[in-house]
């Protein structure tokens, strides 16, 4: 059984879901450093699984300052995210 304070501490540090924090703390016998390492590995696996997903939505911004022009394309998977004020 893992102390809830450790789970909370790991979640605040990594922003990982509570379930994942609890799992890795159980695997690491309460070692926060090892738990963070396990979370990174778990995150890398999840990212690899999602890497082939299409990002067809997003925003494109263009700004001109004097003679300089900059463009930014920020892509996401869904239109719900693309229309979110925080994303923009």
C-alpha positions in Angstrom: 0.0 0.0 0.0 1.4 3.4 -1.0 1.0 6.5 1.1 -1.5 9.0 -0.5 1.0 11.8 0.3 3.6 10.2 -1.9 1.0 9.8 -4.7 0.0 13.4 -4.4 3.7 14.6 -4.3 4.5 12.6 -7.5 1.3 13.9 -9.3 2.1 17.5 -8.4 5.6 17.1 -9.7 4.8 15.2 -12.9 1.1 16.0 -13.7 0.6 12.3 -14.4 -2.8 10.7 -13.8 -3.3 9.5 -10.2 -3.7 5.9 -11.3 -0.3 6.0 -13.1 1.3 7.6 -10.1 0.0 4.9 -7.8 1.1 2.1 -10.1 4.7 3.3 -10.5 5.0 4.0 -6.8 3.9 0.5 -6.0 6.4 -0.9 -8.6 9.2 1.2 -7.1 8.3 0.4 -3.5 7.7 4.1 -2.7 10.9 5.4 -4.3 10.0 8.7 -5.9 13.1 8.9 -8.1 12.5 5.4 -9.5 8.8 6.2 -9.8 9.6 9.3 -12.0 11.9 7.2 -14.1 9.1 4.6 -14.6 6.6 7.3 -15.5 9.0 8.7 -18.1 9.4 5.3 -19.7 5.6 4.7 -19.6 5.1 8.1 -21.2 7.6 7.4 -23.9 5.7 4.2 -24.7 2.4 6.0 -24.9 3.9 8.7 -27.1 5.4 6.1 -29.4 1.9 4.5 -29.8 0.3 7.8 -30.6 3.1 9.1 -32.9 1.3 7.8 -36.0 -1.9 9.6 -35.3 -2.8 12.4 -37.6 -2.9 16.0 -36.5 -5.2 17.6 -39.0 -6.5 20.4 -36.9 -4.9 23.4 -35.3 -4.1 27.1 -35.9 -1.8 29.0 -38.2 -0.6 32.5 -37.1 1.4 35.0 -39.0 2.9 38.2 -37.6 4.8 41.0 -39.2 7.1 43.4 -37.3 8.7 45.9 -39.7 10.4 44.0 -42.4 10.4 40.6 -40.6 7.6 38.1 -40.9 7.1 35.0 -38.7 4.7 32.1 -39.1 3.6 29.5 -36.7 1.6 26.3 -37.3 0.4 24.5 -34.2 -1.3 21.2 -34.9 -3.6 19.0 -32.8 -5.8 16.0 -33.3 -9.3 17.4 -32.8 -11.2 20.6 -33.7 -12.3 20.8 -30.0 -8.8 21.4 -29.0 -8.1 23.8 -31.9 -11.0 26.0 -30.8 -10.0 26.1 -27.2 -8.8 29.5 -25.9 -6.0 28.0 -23.9 -4.7 26.2 -27.0 -4.8 29.3 -29.1 
